[in-house]
C-alpha cells in the first residue's frame, strides 16, 4: 500500500466514519465513510464470511483502537 514499506496491511475496508456523524440537510442525508487497513488473513476471513466484518471491528475497538486508525506497523491479525 506504500512503496518501499513492508507491512502486513494489504487491503482496505470501508466503514462508517468513527468521528463524523451523518448530516441531514434540505438536500438529503450525507454519510461519511472511512478506510481501514486490514491484513490479507483478515480479508480472506471476510471474503469467506461477511459477518466477520463486525467481529473484526469489535476486536479492533476492544484492543483500544476506537477510531479504527490504520497502523501500517501492525503485526497481529484480528481474524
N, C-alpha and C positions, 0 to 999 in steps of 0.2 A: 504494500500500500504506500510505501515511501521508499523510493530507490536508494539503495545503499544502507538501509536499516534492516537488521534482522529482527523479526518479530513473529510471534505466533498468531497475531491478529491478521487474518487474511480475507475477511468478509465483513459486510456491513448489514446491520439490522435496522429497520426503520420503526421507530416507536413514537408515541405521543410525547411531545416535549415535557420534560420534568419540571420546568420552571414557568414557561409561558402558557397560560391557560387559554382556552378558546375565547374568541372575541365575537360579540354579536353587534351588528350594525344594520342600518337600513338596507345595506347591500347583501346581507346574509351572514352566515357564520364562517369565521376563519379559524382553522385549526393549524397549529404549528407542530411540525414533526422534527425528530432528532435522529441522527445517525449514531449507532452504537457499534463499535468494533467488536467482532467476535472471532473465535478461533475456528479452524477447519473442523475439529471434532464437534464443536457446538453447532456449526452449520449443518453437518451431517445428521446430528440428532434432531434438529428442527425439520430437516427435509424428510426424515423418517416418520416424524410425528409432530405436527404443528402445535400441539398442546405444550411442547417443550419450550415455546417462546415465553409463556407465562412463568414456567418453572425457572428458566434462565434469569429473567428479570427479577424474580423473587430472590433467587440465590445471590445475585449481584448486589441487590439492595441490602440483604441480610449481612453481607460481608462489608458493609459500610459505604458502598458506592451508591448512595441515594439518588444522585443526579445522573447516574449511568455515564459518567465521563470515561471516554476511551483511554486506557493506559496501554500505549504501544509496547511497554516493557512487561506487561502482564505475562506471567509464566504458567499460570494454572488455568485449567479449563473447568467451567462450572457444570458441564453436562458430560 
